[in-house]
């Protein structure tokens, strides 16, 4: 049994850009910019190929579904981050957080007794839009509210 808090299925997502605390005025500007970015991109898909500990095997804090980064996703993320003037301290990586490990519970398991996680996966995920979400940390985990859905709409 893995000491973890599992992500609710409706909360599974890929974070393109994390904005942090944002005022209502800033949200209006983000919506405008994001709409312009969405109009410059075609729908695409990505594949998830593996379940593993993240962000690192040495100090795992989460369980991730990961896959190879398609150029369309990389391009969308770079365009959005650049348009928002947002620069991440970490390199963007394609992952979906499946669970957050209870660090105390996980550390209490001897390293050689920890479950080995390296599961193969074959899941194709179509992307026809991206969303601006508001997240609030609650006792039971993050609670997400849809702010705006932006269809990828570049004419082919």
Buried (B, 14 or more C-beta within 10 A) or exposed (E): EBBBEEBEEEBEBBBBBEBEEBEEEEBEEBBEBBBEBBEBBBBBEBEBBBBBBBBEEEEBBBBBBBBEBBEBBEBBBEBBBEBBEBEEEEEBEBBBBBBBBBEEEBEEEEEEEBEEBEEEEEEEBEBEEBEBBEBEEEEEBBEBEEBBEBEBBEEE
